[in-house]
Amino acid sequence: MHRMTDPRSVTVSIYGRDYTLKGEAEAAYVQKVAALVDQKMREIADQSALASTSKVAILVAVNLADELLRERQKHQQALALLDERTGQITAFLDKEMEKL
C-alpha cells in the first residue's frame, strides 16, 4: 500500500510578503522557486510603471508561462530529432547485419 507523506510547510518571501507554502518538495527547492518569482517580480516592477502587485504578478506569470512553453517546444523538437536519428541508426545497423 502506498502511503502519502505529510506535506511540508515552507515560509518564503516574495516581493516583500511572506507566504507559507505546503507541498512535498524539499525546502531548498521551494526557496529556489520563490527566489525566482521574487526576482522576476522585481525585474518587471523596475522595468514598468506598474504599482499594482497583482498586475506585476500577472506579467510575471505570463512571462514564465511563455518561457515554459518555449522550453517545452524545444524539448519536443529535441525528442523528434532524437527519434529520427535513432531510426536512421537502426536502419543502418539492420542493413549492416543483413550483410553478415
N, C-alpha and C positions, 0 to 999 in steps of 0.2 A: 504494500500500500504506500502510495506517495504522500508524504506529509509536507504541507506548505510551511515555509518558515515565516516567522512573525516579521512584519515589515519593520525596517529600521527608520528611526527619525533622525534627520539631519537638519540643523538650522543653518541657513545660508543667507548672505546679504546680497541683494540685487538692487542696484540703483538707489541705495540709501535706505532700503527697507529690509527687515528680517522676515524670512519665510521658513516655516518648518515643513520639510518635505518628508513623506513616508514612502518607502519602497524597499526593494530587495537589493539594490545596487550598493556597492561599497561607498562609505562616506567620502573617501578621496575622489571617487568618480563623480559623485553628486556635487561636490565642491568645485570640481573642474568644469562641469556643465554650467553651474551657476556663475562661475567666473567668466565664462564665455558670453553668457547672456548679459551680464553686467557690463562687460567690455563693449559689446555691440550696442547696448542701450546708450552708453556714454558717447560712443562714436557718432551715433545718429543724432543725439541731442546736441553735440558740439557742431555738427555739420548743418543743422537746420535750426529754424527759429521756433521749433515746437516746444511749447511749455507744458503741454499735457503729457503726463506719464503714460496714459493709455495710448495716445497716438504714437509716442515713441515705441512703446511695446508692440503695437500693430506693425509698424515699419520694420522692426527687428524680426518679428515673426515672418513677415513677407520675405525679407532678405534671407533668413535662414531656410525657409521653405524653398526658395529659389536655388540656394546652394545645394540643398539636399537633392532636389530634382535633377540638377545638373550632374551631381556625383552619381546618382542612380543611372542616368543616361550613359555616362562614361563607363560605368560598371557593366551595363548591358552590352555596350559596344565591345568592351574587352572580352566578355564571355562569348559573344558571337565570333570574334576573331579567333579566340582560343578553340572554339568548336570547329571552325573552318580549318584551322591549321592541324588540329587533331585528325580530322577527316582526311586531309592530304597525306599526313604521315602514315595513317592506317592504310590508305590506298597504296602508297609507295611500298610499305612493308609487305602487304599482300602480294603485290607484283613480284617483289624480290623472293618471297617464299615460294611462289609458283616456279621460279627458275631452279630451285633446288631439287 
